[in-house]
Amino acid sequence: MHRNIKLLAMPVLLAALLSATAMGAGIKKDLKIAFLPKQINNPYEVIADNGGLEAIKEMGGVGKVVGPSDAGASSQVSYINTLITQKQNAIVIAANDANAVVPYLKKAQAQGIKVVTFDSDTAPEGRALFINQADSESIGRGQIQLLSKLIGGEGEFAVLSATPNATNQNTWIKWMEEELKKPEYAKIKLVKVAYGNDDDQKSFVETQGLLQAYPNLKAIVAPTTVGISAAARYISTSPKKGTFVVTGLGTPNQMRAFVKNGTVKAFQLWDPGALGYLAAYAAANLASGNITGKEGETFEAGKLGKRTVGKSGEVILGPPTTFDASNIDNFNF
Amino acid sequence: MATTQKLNLRFSWEAMLCVVLVMSLGLGRGLSAEFLGTANVSNLLADFTEIALMALPMTLIIVAAEIDLSVASVMGMSSALMGVLWHMGLSMPLVVVLVLAAGILAGLFNGLVIVRLGLPSLAITIGTLAMFRGFSYLLLGDQAIADFPASWTTFGISTVGDSFLPQPFILVIIAAVGFTVLLQSTAFGRSLYAIGSNQTAAHFSGIDVARTKIKLFVMSGFMSALAGIIYTLRFSSARGDNGEGFELSVVAAVLFGGVSIFGGKGSLVGVLLSLLIIGVLKNALTLYDVSSEVLTIVTGLLLLSSVLVPNMAERLRAARIKRVMAAKAVAAR
């Protein structure tokens, strides 16, 4: 039986290769793939969804984005139920709650609908694949490596995080501290982790407070898009502009002005558009039967090339991109 | 004379709701062939379980010219408390009893403050809306508790046999029958209309207004706690932010059901029809990929129409009476 499938698959593969389009190998035509973001109109998710729609268009599928206007635990569930009723081929979801959606995603999977998570995962039984932006370790360590470069390997710095309970940020900070233990960072000292609660005003005030409390502070690392732009805005009007280092995770559009006026030298982020793009290819490959989500399987992801499924169904987009004056104008998100 | 007029108006509103319901069902069937499928009807009903449970006591409260805006916060607090108690190692039946008891206490608190201090329930329950929500964050923070026993969470997502009837919806049916009997055919129910029409008159006709109001808020607290339990089981997720914003959906359903915000008027049949209409419209439009913003606008328009239409009818009649009176006055002179 297995061999038969392979035999059957051969001509399909050949045809795909011969057709020499941008299409991935053996992806079925007219697949119905729905993106279900945490919340529609969340700017980050909009970029990711658009990346996904672009990929679906490339593959000749039918893509759409549906989702709730609030990020409550249950608000995605009625959309999942609707997508099941509509007999979609695949659902690509950024889950608001790791558990609340699982019973309903299981129901979808039981009816042959392939489920891929991105940005925010569910419990593993809810999906076949999780498309992760970058592993937490490389984000955390990468932030310290960039910081060290920017402050010349020594000095005091503070972290301006989101909320004290934010899972993402806390994991990244943990890896930052881990990286700092290396001997080459012996002269770099983390003096304080402040919380701006992902609120622009609060982050602004916290930045002010950090500069007052620590006169020798050389840098702020804000691993949150809200925090980094608030910190940069504060520094851009202070006498320390140009000498004080602000870095972290931010989007190019948000940080462009600060890079151009010299407040910020460099910062990092992954490309959310590419994340959605990869998730769409993963979903299409699952729905075409090319992969099942087992560790070690590989698939073609259009312009992103060949990707491998890692442990517990995770596919990693790759290390974050560093943006600075030389490349920022190549990105629009 | 006045009573027959009131009855006529109410009857016509409910008749209109029946027509709207039939139209909504027709619309749903027209937009999607899957609309009347077993699975979809089941999702449709399940989606408004919690709103319905809370709308029942809310109807009684608004008939008595009061309001309880803290319902969704009591629901969230119950969900959080359920998670905490379960993690303390208590057995599920005990957890349920304790959570319901806490809901009763929350309602008792509302009722006592309103009655003893003689303050408007609108102001007090806005206060407790914030306070109970605060408690739920205090209990769980940003955490989510999801490891409830499968035997209980299965109840949350199963239907009765192979039918379309979700198991939790049985509670809605039982409660709906109970509250309808209570409001429409008991002395207690009639006393609510009396209080809502004229509290002072009700007091002098021997109704214990204070006691009645406390009972209403206790019922509301109990039903909100029940809604919190059901919600937690349906999504196997206890979180502090569960049900955030539901109070507006509950009040909207009650008002659209023809219950006057000034008290004294309305019936549970109208509210049940209103719940069904909102559920059907939401489901049908979602199935047709109408975005969630548009859905919010539709709900808003329904609510507006429920306040505007009877009000305008009333004004027209008042204006006519005034004209007649004026004409008589002129004639008399």
Boltz contact constraints between the chains, C-beta under 6 A:
constraints:
  - contact:
      token1: [A, 68]
      token2: [B, 292]
      max_distance: 6.0
  - contact:
      token1: [A, 69]
      token2: [B, 292]
      max_distance: 6.0
  - contact:
      token1: [A, 69]
      token2: [B, 293]
      max_distance: 6.0
  - contact:
      token1: [A, 73]
      token2: [B, 235]
      max_distance: 6.0
  - contact:
      token1: [A, 73]
      token2: [B, 237]
      max_distance: 6.0
  - contact:
      token1: [A, 73]
      token2: [B, 239]
      max_distance: 6.0
  - contact:
      token1: [A, 73]
      token2: [B, 242]
      max_distance: 6.0
  - contact:
      token1: [A, 74]
      token2: [B, 235]
      max_distance: 6.0
  - contact:
      token1: [A, 78]
      token2: [B, 47]
      max_distance: 6.0
  - contact:
      token1: [A, 81]
      token2: [B, 43]
      max_distance: 6.0
  - contact:
      token1: [A, 82]
      token2: [B, 286]
      max_distance: 6.0
  - contact:
      token1: [A, 82]
      token2: [B, 287]
      max_distance: 6.0
  - contact:
      token1: [A, 85]
      token2: [B, 34]
      max_distance: 6.0
  - contact:
      token1: [A, 85]
      token2: [B, 40]
      max_distance: 6.0
  - contact:
      token1: [A, 97]
      token2: [B, 237]
      max_distance: 6.0
  - contact:
      token1: [A, 99]
      token2: [B, 146]
      max_distance: 6.0
  - contact:
      token1: [A, 99]
      token2: [B, 236]
      max_distance: 6.0
  - contact:
      token1: [A, 99]
      token2: [B, 237]
      max_distance: 6.0
  - contact:
      token1: [A, 100]
      token2: [B, 235]
      max_distance: 6.0
  - contact:
      token1: [A, 100]
      token2: [B, 237]
      max_distance: 6.0
  - contact:
      token1: [A, 103]
      token2: [B, 157]
      max_distance: 6.0
  - contact:
      token1: [A, 165]
      token2: [B, 141]
      max_distance: 6.0
  - contact:
      token1: [A, 165]
      token2: [B, 142]
      max_distance: 6.0
